[in-house]
Amino acid sequence: MVQSLLQLNSIFISLVIEAVPFIVVGVFISAIIQIFITEEMIAKFIPKNRFFSILLGTCMGSLFPACECGIVPITEGLVRKKVPLHAAIAFMLTGPIINPIVIFATYVAFGNSWEMVIRRCSLAIVVAFIVGLVISYLFNDDQLREFINKKAQKAQSQVNKKKHHHHHDHEHLHSMTTMEKVKEMINHALDEFFSVGKFLVIGAFIAASMQVFVKTSTLSFLGHTVATSILVMMLLAFLLSLCSEADAFIASSFRGTFATGSLTAFLVFGAMVDIKNLIMMLSTFKKRFVFTLIASITVVVFVGSLFGSLFI
C-alpha cells in the first residue's frame, strides 16, 4: 500500500509539472486574445461559410504549440471573442496534435518514421472537421457556462472604462492604453491560471490514481479483436492522461502488443479527451455540450481508427 501511495505521488507530481508550462502558455494566449483582439478583427478573419470556418479552425492548430492541458483556456478565449463555436472546437481538437512540437515528438518516438505522423495528423483533421460539423448543427450559441460569460463581461467592462478614462489625454493615449492593456492581460492570465489550475490538480490526481490502481495488463487482455483493441487503447489514453508532447513515446512501447490502428486511436483520442482536460472542459462549457462533444469524438475516432486498421 505504501509503495502504491508513493507511486501515486510520483505520477501525480510528474503530471502536474508536465502540464503547468502549457497551462501558462495557454492562459497567456487566452489573455492576449481577450484584451488585444477585438470582435471586429476576428469577424474579418473568420469565414462566414460553415465549412470554411471549420477548416480554418482545424488548420489554426498548427500555429499554436499547445497541448490538451493548455488548449481549453485558449478555446474559451476564442469563443468569448465570438469565434463560431464549431470553428473554435475544431481548433481545440487539432491544436494538441498537428502543432510542430507534437509532430516532431511522434516522428522521433516511432523510429524517425513518418507513417504514424501521417496517420495521427490525418485522423485528427478528419475527426476535428466531422465533429465541428456536428457541433455546428446541434448548437447555435457559445455554450460557455454562465459564470464564465459574466467574468468575461466584467473584465471587458473594466478595459472599456480604462480606455474611456484616457480618451481625452491625447499626449499619453497610446502608451497609457497599451500599459493598461498589458496590466489587464497579466491580471486576466493570473486569474485564468488559478481558475484552470485547480481543475488540472484534480484531474491529475484522478489520472494518477487510475494509473496506479488500474493495471494496463488487464486492459491488454481485453483487446483481442481489432475493434476491442481500439476501444481498449482509447480507454487507456483517457486514463493515462498523458501530455500530447509525450504520449507518442508511451504509444510506441505498445507496438508489440497492439496494431497500428489501435495506436493511432490512442494518440488521437488521448490528445482530444483525457481526465485533465475533461474536467477543465466541464468547468468552462455547459455539461450537455461537453458530453455531446465527447460522444462525437469517441464515435468518429473509433470508426476512423477501425477503417484505418481494416483498409489502410
Short mmCIF file of the C-alpha atoms (twelve columns), coordinates in Angstrom:
data_MODEL
# 
_entry.id   MODEL 
# 
loop_
_atom_site.group_PDB 
_atom_site.id 
_atom_site.type_symbol 
_atom_site.label_atom_id 
_atom_site.label_alt_id 
_atom_site.label_comp_id 
_atom_site.label_asym_id 
_atom_site.label_seq_id 
_atom_site.Cartn_x 
_atom_site.Cartn_y 
_atom_site.Cartn_z 
_atom_site.pdbx_PDB_model_num 
ATOM 1   C CA . MET A 1   0.000   0.000  0.000   1 
ATOM 2   C CA . VAL A 2   2.818   2.401  0.916   1 
ATOM 3   C CA . GLN A 3   4.531   1.658  -2.389  1 
ATOM 4   C CA . SER A 4   1.309   2.374  -4.273  1 
ATOM 5   C CA . LEU A 5   0.896   5.704  -2.494  1 
ATOM 6   C CA . LEU A 6   4.495   6.663  -3.289  1 
ATOM 7   C CA . GLN A 7   3.911   5.729  -6.916  1 
ATOM 8   C CA . LEU A 8   0.674   7.720  -6.905  1 
ATOM 9   C CA . ASN A 9   2.537   10.733 -5.502  1 
ATOM 10  C CA . SER A 10  5.298   10.497 -8.115  1 
ATOM 11  C CA . ILE A 11  2.898   10.182 -11.053 1 
ATOM 12  C CA . PHE A 12  0.706   12.982 -9.733  1 
ATOM 13  C CA . ILE A 13  3.639   15.398 -9.360  1 
ATOM 14  C CA . SER A 14  5.046   14.483 -12.782 1 
ATOM 15  C CA . LEU A 15  1.646   15.082 -14.444 1 
ATOM 16  C CA . VAL A 16  1.277   18.480 -12.815 1 
ATOM 17  C CA . ILE A 17  4.861   19.555 -13.601 1 
ATOM 18  C CA . GLU A 18  4.469   18.331 -17.191 1 
ATOM 19  C CA . ALA A 19  1.244   20.250 -17.707 1 
ATOM 20  C CA . VAL A 20  1.923   23.566 -15.915 1 
ATOM 21  C CA . PRO A 21  4.166   25.149 -18.621 1 
ATOM 22  C CA . PHE A 22  1.498   24.509 -21.245 1 
ATOM 23  C CA . ILE A 23  -1.222  25.863 -18.954 1 
ATOM 24  C CA . VAL A 24  0.838   29.055 -18.574 1 
ATOM 25  C CA . VAL A 25  1.209   29.381 -22.357 1 
ATOM 26  C CA . GLY A 26  -2.491  28.690 -22.788 1 
ATOM 27  C CA . VAL A 27  -3.743  31.274 -20.298 1 
ATOM 28  C CA . PHE A 28  -1.438  33.971 -21.677 1 
ATOM 29  C CA . ILE A 29  -2.603  33.326 -25.233 1 
ATOM 30  C CA . SER A 30  -6.172  33.421 -23.915 1 
ATOM 31  C CA . ALA A 31  -5.448  36.724 -22.148 1 
ATOM 32  C CA . ILE A 32  -3.904  38.229 -25.295 1 
ATOM 33  C CA . ILE A 33  -6.975  37.214 -27.285 1 
ATOM 34  C CA . GLN A 34  -9.278  38.659 -24.637 1 
ATOM 35  C CA . ILE A 35  -7.529  42.025 -24.240 1 
ATOM 36  C CA . PHE A 36  -5.870  42.816 -27.558 1 
ATOM 37  C CA . ILE A 37  -8.102  41.178 -30.182 1 
ATOM 38  C CA . THR A 38  -11.480 42.697 -30.961 1 
ATOM 39  C CA . GLU A 39  -14.598 41.065 -32.306 1 
ATOM 40  C CA . GLU A 40  -14.215 43.168 -35.447 1 
ATOM 41  C CA . MET A 41  -10.742 41.771 -36.135 1 
ATOM 42  C CA . ILE A 42  -11.989 38.205 -35.751 1 
ATOM 43  C CA . ALA A 43  -15.066 38.873 -37.874 1 
ATOM 44  C CA . LYS A 44  -12.803 39.900 -40.758 1 
ATOM 45  C CA . PHE A 45  -10.606 36.825 -40.303 1 
ATOM 46  C CA . ILE A 46  -13.173 34.042 -39.821 1 
ATOM 47  C CA . PRO A 47  -15.095 32.953 -42.964 1 
ATOM 48  C CA . LYS A 48  -18.876 33.146 -42.787 1 
ATOM 49  C CA . ASN A 49  -19.219 29.786 -44.506 1 
ATOM 50  C CA . ARG A 50  -19.677 26.936 -42.023 1 
ATOM 51  C CA . PHE A 51  -17.331 24.532 -43.821 1 
ATOM 52  C CA . PHE A 52  -14.536 27.025 -44.432 1 
ATOM 53  C CA . SER A 53  -14.624 28.264 -40.829 1 
ATOM 54  C CA . ILE A 54  -14.243 24.684 -39.552 1 
ATOM 55  C CA . LEU A 55  -11.360 24.115 -41.970 1 
ATOM 56  C CA . LEU A 56  -9.692  27.297 -40.756 1 
ATOM 57  C CA . GLY A 57  -10.162 26.261 -37.122 1 
ATOM 58  C CA . THR A 58  -8.627  22.879 -37.919 1 
ATOM 59  C CA . CYS A 59  -5.569  24.450 -39.559 1 
ATOM 60  C CA . MET A 60  -5.100  27.008 -36.769 1 
ATOM 61  C CA . GLY A 61  -3.836  24.178 -34.569 1 
ATOM 62  C CA . SER A 62  -0.534  24.200 -36.442 1 
ATOM 63  C CA . LEU A 63  0.114   27.775 -35.274 1 
ATOM 64  C CA . PHE A 64  -0.231  27.195 -31.518 1 
ATOM 65  C CA . PRO A 65  2.155   24.712 -29.805 1 
ATOM 66  C CA . ALA A 66  -0.319  23.911 -27.011 1 
ATOM 67  C CA . CYS A 67  -1.088  20.533 -25.504 1 
ATOM 68  C CA . GLU A 68  -4.531  19.408 -24.426 1 
ATOM 69  C CA . CYS A 69  -3.912  20.958 -20.988 1 
ATOM 70  C CA . GLY A 70  -3.488  24.495 -22.302 1 
ATOM 71  C CA . ILE A 71  -5.867  24.366 -25.259 1 
ATOM 72  C CA . VAL A 72  -9.102  24.742 -23.268 1 
ATOM 73  C CA . PRO A 73  -8.421  28.292 -21.991 1 
ATOM 74  C CA . ILE A 74  -7.317  29.338 -25.495 1 
ATOM 75  C CA . THR A 75  -10.556 27.941 -26.925 1 
ATOM 76  C CA . GLU A 76  -12.549 29.708 -24.232 1 
ATOM 77  C CA . GLY A 77  -10.875 32.993 -25.203 1 
ATOM 78  C CA . LEU A 78  -11.729 32.453 -28.867 1 
ATOM 79  C CA . VAL A 79  -15.366 31.669 -28.092 1 
ATOM 80  C CA . ARG A 80  -15.634 34.742 -25.882 1 
ATOM 81  C CA . LYS A 81  -14.490 36.812 -28.845 1 
ATOM 82  C CA . LYS A 82  -17.353 35.453 -30.933 1 
ATOM 83  C CA . VAL A 83  -15.382 32.904 -32.937 1 
ATOM 84  C CA . PRO A 84  -18.032 30.399 -34.101 1 
ATOM 85  C CA . LEU A 85  -18.239 27.533 -31.641 1 
ATOM 86  C CA . HIS A 86  -17.693 24.889 -34.338 1 
ATOM 87  C CA . ALA A 87  -14.502 26.615 -35.570 1 
ATOM 88  C CA . ALA A 88  -13.143 27.000 -32.021 1 
ATOM 89  C CA . ILE A 89  -13.842 23.332 -31.250 1 
ATOM 90  C CA . ALA A 90  -12.125 22.222 -34.454 1 
ATOM 91  C CA . PHE A 91  -9.097  24.220 -33.314 1 
ATOM 92  C CA . MET A 92  -9.290  22.726 -29.819 1 
ATOM 93  C CA . LEU A 93  -9.236  19.190 -31.197 1 
ATOM 94  C CA . THR A 94  -6.328  19.602 -33.630 1 
ATOM 95  C CA . GLY A 95  -4.220  22.081 -31.634 1 
ATOM 96  C CA . PRO A 96  -2.647  19.420 -29.387 1 
ATOM 97  C CA . ILE A 97  -1.866  17.141 -32.371 1 
ATOM 98  C CA . ILE A 98  -0.855  18.920 -35.560 1 
ATOM 99  C CA . ASN A 99  1.418   21.508 -33.983 1 
ATOM 100 C CA . PRO A 100 5.153   21.208 -34.858 1 
ATOM 101 C CA . ILE A 101 6.315   20.056 -31.401 1 
ATOM 102 C CA . VAL A 102 3.948   17.075 -31.302 1 
ATOM 103 C CA . ILE A 103 4.662   16.152 -34.921 1 
ATOM 104 C CA . PHE A 104 8.393   16.043 -34.237 1 
ATOM 105 C CA . ALA A 105 7.925   14.063 -30.998 1 
ATOM 106 C CA . THR A 106 5.762   11.495 -32.814 1 
ATOM 107 C CA . TYR A 107 8.307   11.236 -35.640 1 
ATOM 108 C CA . VAL A 108 11.157  10.537 -33.186 1 
ATOM 109 C CA . ALA A 109 9.138   8.169  -30.963 1 
ATOM 110 C CA . PHE A 110 8.324   5.898  -33.896 1 
ATOM 111 C CA . GLY A 111 11.875  5.495  -35.110 1 
ATOM 112 C CA . ASN A 112 12.136  8.552  -37.360 1 
ATOM 113 C CA . SER A 113 9.223   7.301  -39.440 1 
ATOM 114 C CA . TRP A 114 6.536   9.495  -40.991 1 
ATOM 115 C CA . GLU A 115 3.891   6.751  -41.145 1 
ATOM 116 C CA . MET A 116 2.478   7.283  -37.667 1 
ATOM 117 C CA . VAL A 117 2.791   11.061 -38.000 1 
ATOM 118 C CA . ILE A 118 0.675   10.985 -41.165 1 
ATOM 119 C CA . ARG A 119 -1.858  8.578  -39.661 1 
ATOM 120 C CA . ARG A 120 -2.177  10.616 -36.475 1 
ATOM 121 C CA . CYS A 121 -2.492  14.009 -38.165 1 
ATOM 122 C CA . SER A 122 -4.842  12.744 -40.884 1 
ATOM 123 C CA . LEU A 123 -7.232  11.138 -38.419 1 
ATOM 124 C CA . ALA A 124 -7.107  14.218 -36.156 1 
ATOM 125 C CA . ILE A 125 -8.056  16.509 -39.041 1 
ATOM 126 C CA . VAL A 126 -10.897 14.217 -40.143 1 
ATOM 127 C CA . VAL A 127 -12.225 13.930 -36.577 1 
ATOM 128 C CA . ALA A 128 -11.997 17.687 -35.972 1 
ATOM 129 C CA . PHE A 129 -13.827 18.508 -39.193 1 
ATOM 130 C CA . ILE A 130 -16.645 15.987 -38.688 1 
ATOM 131 C CA . VAL A 131 -17.111 16.832 -35.010 1 
ATOM 132 C CA . GLY A 132 -17.021 20.562 -35.807 1 
ATOM 133 C CA . LEU A 133 -19.708 19.979 -38.416 1 
ATOM 134 C CA . VAL A 134 -21.864 18.040 -35.941 1 
ATOM 135 C CA . ILE A 135 -21.470 20.796 -33.339 1 
ATOM 136 C CA . SER A 136 -22.407 23.464 -35.897 1 
ATOM 137 C CA . TYR A 137 -25.787 21.800 -36.485 1 
ATOM 138 C CA . LEU A 138 -26.557 20.957 -32.845 1 
ATOM 139 C CA . PHE A 139 -25.532 24.143 -31.022 1 
ATOM 140 C CA . ASN A 140 -26.154 27.752 -32.034 1 
ATOM 141 C CA . ASP A 141 -24.802 29.739 -29.067 1 
ATOM 142 C CA . ASP A 142 -21.363 29.792 -27.411 1 
ATOM 143 C CA . GLN A 143 -22.184 27.098 -24.758 1 
ATOM 144 C CA . LEU A 144 -19.938 28.749 -22.162 1 
ATOM 145 C CA . ARG A 145 -21.083 28.357 -18.578 1 
ATOM 146 C CA . GLU A 146 -22.899 31.352 -17.158 1 
ATOM 147 C CA . PHE A 147 -20.205 32.412 -14.695 1 
ATOM 148 C CA . ILE A 148 -17.587 32.300 -17.474 1 
ATOM 149 C CA . ASN A 149 -19.581 34.770 -19.550 1 
ATOM 150 C CA . LYS A 150 -20.154 37.033 -16.545 1 
ATOM 151 C CA . LYS A 151 -16.436 37.029 -15.753 1 
ATOM 152 C CA . ALA A 152 -15.590 37.923 -19.355 1 
ATOM 153 C CA . GLN A 153 -18.159 40.731 -19.425 1 
ATOM 154 C CA . LYS A 154 -16.781 42.181 -16.191 1 
ATOM 155 C CA . ALA A 155 -13.189 42.071 -17.497 1 
ATOM 156 C CA . GLN A 156 -14.178 43.705 -20.792 1 
ATOM 157 C CA . SER A 157 -16.167 46.366 -18.956 1 
ATOM 158 C CA . GLN A 158 -13.104 47.275 -16.888 1 
ATOM 159 C CA . VAL A 159 -10.977 47.526 -20.034 1 
ATOM 160 C CA . ASN A 160 -13.565 49.753 -21.711 1 
ATOM 161 C CA . LYS A 161 -13.747 52.058 -18.670 1 
ATOM 162 C CA . LYS A 162 -9.973  52.437 -18.663 1 
ATOM 163 C CA . LYS A 163 -9.998  53.182 -22.383 1 
ATOM 164 C CA . HIS A 164 -12.668 55.849 -21.809 1 
ATOM 165 C CA . HIS A 165 -10.716 57.331 -18.885 1 
ATOM 166 C CA . HIS A 166 -7.724  58.008 -21.121 1 
ATOM 167 C CA . HIS A 167 -9.747  59.021 -24.150 1 
ATOM 168 C CA . HIS A 168 -9.101  62.785 -23.841 1 
ATOM 169 C CA . ASP A 169 -5.448  62.569 -22.887 1 
ATOM 170 C CA . HIS A 170 -4.070  62.697 -26.455 1 
ATOM 171 C CA . GLU A 171 -0.440  63.021 -25.454 1 
ATOM 172 C CA . HIS A 172 -0.367  59.830 -23.413 1 
ATOM 173 C CA . LEU A 173 -3.230  57.968 -25.092 1 
ATOM 174 C CA . HIS A 174 -1.222  55.338 -26.933 1 
ATOM 175 C CA . SER A 175 1.333   54.487 -24.206 1 
ATOM 176 C CA . MET A 176 -1.129  54.568 -21.321 1 
ATOM 177 C CA . THR A 177 -3.692  52.483 -23.146 1 
ATOM 178 C CA . THR A 178 -1.063  49.901 -24.047 1 
ATOM 179 C CA . MET A 179 0.265   49.750 -20.477 1 
ATOM 180 C CA . GLU A 180 -3.213  49.387 -19.113 1 
ATOM 181 C CA . LYS A 181 -3.889  46.603 -21.583 1 
ATOM 182 C CA . VAL A 182 -0.692  44.786 -20.612 1 
ATOM 183 C CA . LYS A 183 -1.562  45.083 -16.928 1 
ATOM 184 C CA . GLU A 184 -5.066  43.834 -17.610 1 
ATOM 185 C CA . MET A 185 -3.680  40.960 -19.679 1 
ATOM 186 C CA . ILE A 186 -1.406  39.858 -16.823 1 
ATOM 187 C CA . ASN A 187 -4.237  40.065 -14.292 1 
ATOM 188 C CA . HIS A 188 -6.511  38.111 -16.620 1 
ATOM 189 C CA . ALA A 189 -3.839  35.443 -17.170 1 
ATOM 190 C CA . LEU A 190 -3.249  35.069 -13.429 1 
ATOM 191 C CA . ASP A 191 -6.968  34.712 -12.708 1 
ATOM 192 C CA . GLU A 192 -7.299  32.199 -15.523 1 
ATOM 193 C CA . PHE A 193 -4.256  30.228 -14.328 1 
ATOM 194 C CA . PHE A 194 -5.618  29.727 -10.814 1 
ATOM 195 C CA . SER A 195 -9.084  29.009 -12.174 1 
ATOM 196 C CA . VAL A 196 -7.810  26.346 -14.586 1 
ATOM 197 C CA . GLY A 197 -5.058  25.159 -12.237 1 
ATOM 198 C CA . LYS A 198 -7.359  23.733 -9.610  1 
ATOM 199 C CA . PHE A 199 -9.073  21.575 -12.204 1 
ATOM 200 C CA . LEU A 200 -5.686  20.447 -13.509 1 
ATOM 201 C CA . VAL A 201 -4.722  19.300 -9.997  1 
ATOM 202 C CA . ILE A 202 -7.990  17.395 -9.570  1 
ATOM 203 C CA . GLY A 203 -7.664  15.792 -12.991 1 
ATOM 204 C CA . ALA A 204 -4.000  14.899 -12.468 1 
ATOM 205 C CA . PHE A 205 -4.825  13.214 -9.151  1 
ATOM 206 C CA . ILE A 206 -7.607  11.133 -10.696 1 
ATOM 207 C CA . ALA A 207 -5.370  10.212 -13.654 1 
ATOM 208 C CA . ALA A 208 -2.516  9.211  -11.327 1 
ATOM 209 C CA . SER A 209 -4.901  7.074  -9.275  1 
ATOM 210 C CA . MET A 210 -6.104  5.319  -12.411 1 
ATOM 211 C CA . GLN A 211 -2.541  4.598  -13.496 1 
ATOM 212 C CA . VAL A 212 -1.672  3.074  -10.121 1 
ATOM 213 C CA . PHE A 213 -4.812  1.061  -9.431  1 
ATOM 214 C CA . VAL A 214 -5.943  0.061  -12.960 1 
ATOM 215 C CA . LYS A 215 -3.413  -2.364 -14.425 1 
ATOM 216 C CA . THR A 216 -2.549  -1.985 -18.122 1 
ATOM 217 C CA . SER A 217 -2.172  -5.764 -18.322 1 
ATOM 218 C CA . THR A 218 -5.899  -6.073 -17.604 1 
ATOM 219 C CA . LEU A 219 -6.694  -3.708 -20.457 1 
ATOM 220 C CA . SER A 220 -4.310  -5.541 -22.801 1 
ATOM 221 C CA . PHE A 221 -6.077  -8.813 -22.030 1 
ATOM 222 C CA . LEU A 222 -9.387  -7.312 -23.195 1 
ATOM 223 C CA . GLY A 223 -8.089  -6.178 -26.581 1 
ATOM 224 C CA . HIS A 224 -8.267  -9.418 -28.562 1 
ATOM 225 C CA . THR A 225 -10.105 -8.202 -31.678 1 
ATOM 226 C CA . VAL A 226 -9.423  -5.166 -33.843 1 
ATOM 227 C CA . ALA A 227 -12.482 -3.316 -32.510 1 
ATOM 228 C CA . THR A 228 -11.886 -4.117 -28.835 1 
ATOM 229 C CA . SER A 229 -8.177  -3.289 -29.086 1 
ATOM 230 C CA . ILE A 230 -9.081  0.160  -30.429 1 
ATOM 231 C CA . LEU A 231 -11.558 0.700  -27.590 1 
ATOM 232 C CA . VAL A 232 -9.021  -0.502 -25.033 1 
ATOM 233 C CA . MET A 233 -6.355  1.884  -26.308 1 
ATOM 234 C CA . MET A 234 -8.823  4.783  -26.308 1 
ATOM 235 C CA . LEU A 235 -9.733  3.959  -22.713 1 
ATOM 236 C CA . LEU A 236 -6.069  3.665  -21.809 1 
ATOM 237 C CA . ALA A 237 -5.310  7.046  -23.388 1 
ATOM 238 C CA . PHE A 238 -8.113  8.598  -21.323 1 
ATOM 239 C CA . LEU A 239 -6.922  7.007  -18.087 1 
ATOM 240 C CA . LEU A 240 -3.225  7.745  -18.530 1 
ATOM 241 C CA . SER A 241 -3.955  11.397 -19.412 1 
ATOM 242 C CA . LEU A 242 -0.538  11.939 -20.959 1 
ATOM 243 C CA . CYS A 243 0.569   15.253 -22.404 1 
ATOM 244 C CA . SER A 244 0.392   15.201 -26.202 1 
ATOM 245 C CA . GLU A 245 4.086   16.092 -26.396 1 
ATOM 246 C CA . ALA A 246 4.962   12.842 -24.582 1 
ATOM 247 C CA . ASP A 247 2.218   10.339 -25.440 1 
ATOM 248 C CA . ALA A 248 3.908   9.097  -28.633 1 
ATOM 249 C CA . PHE A 249 6.778   7.627  -26.618 1 
ATOM 250 C CA . ILE A 250 4.316   5.660  -24.493 1 
ATOM 251 C CA . ALA A 251 2.348   4.568  -27.573 1 
ATOM 252 C CA . SER A 252 5.493   3.282  -29.262 1 
ATOM 253 C CA . SER A 253 6.090   0.941  -26.315 1 
ATOM 254 C CA . PHE A 254 2.828   -0.863 -27.221 1 
ATOM 255 C CA . ARG A 255 3.871   -1.650 -30.805 1 
ATOM 256 C CA . GLY A 256 4.452   -5.296 -29.965 1 
ATOM 257 C CA . THR A 257 1.030   -5.636 -28.322 1 
ATOM 258 C CA . PHE A 258 -1.402  -3.526 -30.377 1 
ATOM 259 C CA . ALA A 259 -1.851  -2.886 -34.099 1 
ATOM 260 C CA . THR A 260 -1.180  0.436  -35.818 1 
ATOM 261 C CA . GLY A 261 -4.874  1.372  -35.898 1 
ATOM 262 C CA . SER A 262 -5.139  0.964  -32.135 1 
ATOM 263 C CA . LEU A 263 -2.023  3.060  -31.563 1 
ATOM 264 C CA . THR A 264 -3.445  5.774  -33.819 1 
ATOM 265 C CA . ALA A 265 -6.647  5.782  -31.761 1 
ATOM 266 C CA . PHE A 266 -4.551  6.105  -28.601 1 
ATOM 267 C CA . LEU A 267 -2.624  9.078  -30.000 1 
ATOM 268 C CA . VAL A 268 -5.650  10.924 -31.349 1 
ATOM 269 C CA . PHE A 269 -8.265  10.262 -28.664 1 
ATOM 270 C CA . GLY A 270 -5.907  10.881 -25.738 1 
ATOM 271 C CA . ALA A 271 -4.872  14.259 -27.133 1 
ATOM 272 C CA . MET A 272 -8.519  15.267 -27.541 1 
ATOM 273 C CA . VAL A 273 -10.062 13.767 -24.410 1 
ATOM 274 C CA . ASP A 274 -8.406  12.833 -21.148 1 
ATOM 275 C CA . ILE A 275 -9.264  13.200 -17.483 1 
ATOM 276 C CA . LYS A 276 -7.483  16.532 -17.044 1 
ATOM 277 C CA . ASN A 277 -8.983  18.379 -19.981 1 
ATOM 278 C CA . LEU A 278 -12.415 16.767 -19.466 1 
ATOM 279 C CA . ILE A 279 -12.595 18.371 -16.038 1 
ATOM 280 C CA . MET A 280 -11.402 21.687 -17.491 1 
ATOM 281 C CA . MET A 281 -13.992 21.461 -20.273 1 
ATOM 282 C CA . LEU A 282 -16.738 20.802 -17.708 1 
ATOM 283 C CA . SER A 283 -15.604 23.877 -15.790 1 
ATOM 284 C CA . THR A 284 -15.788 26.008 -18.957 1 
ATOM 285 C CA . PHE A 285 -18.644 24.690 -21.115 1 
ATOM 286 C CA . LYS A 286 -22.170 23.509 -20.352 1 
ATOM 287 C CA . LYS A 287 -22.440 19.838 -19.396 1 
ATOM 288 C CA . ARG A 288 -24.783 18.832 -22.216 1 
ATOM 289 C CA . PHE A 289 -22.417 20.312 -24.763 1 
ATOM 290 C CA . VAL A 290 -19.355 18.598 -23.253 1 
ATOM 291 C CA . PHE A 291 -20.966 15.168 -23.191 1 
ATOM 292 C CA . THR A 292 -22.226 15.596 -26.762 1 
ATOM 293 C CA . LEU A 293 -18.719 16.638 -27.807 1 
ATOM 294 C CA . ILE A 294 -17.088 13.662 -26.054 1 
ATOM 295 C CA . ALA A 295 -19.591 11.219 -27.561 1 
ATOM 296 C CA . SER A 296 -18.996 12.622 -31.056 1 
ATOM 297 C CA . ILE A 297 -15.217 12.435 -30.690 1 
ATOM 298 C CA . THR A 298 -15.411 8.860  -29.378 1 
ATOM 299 C CA . VAL A 299 -17.564 7.622  -32.248 1 
ATOM 300 C CA . VAL A 300 -15.556 9.328  -35.003 1 
ATOM 301 C CA . VAL A 301 -12.155 8.300  -33.597 1 
ATOM 302 C CA . PHE A 302 -13.342 4.700  -33.225 1 
ATOM 303 C CA . VAL A 303 -14.821 4.495  -36.730 1 
ATOM 304 C CA . GLY A 304 -11.824 6.256  -38.268 1 
ATOM 305 C CA . SER A 305 -9.331  4.002  -36.490 1 
ATOM 306 C CA . LEU A 306 -11.311 0.895  -37.421 1 
ATOM 307 C CA . PHE A 307 -11.402 1.977  -41.049 1 
ATOM 308 C CA . GLY A 308 -7.655  2.620  -40.958 1 
ATOM 309 C CA . SER A 309 -6.974  -0.793 -39.428 1 
ATOM 310 C CA . LEU A 310 -9.057  -2.706 -41.972 1 
ATOM 311 C CA . PHE A 311 -8.372  -0.821 -45.191 1 
ATOM 312 C CA . ILE A 312 -5.178  1.241  -44.882 1 
# 
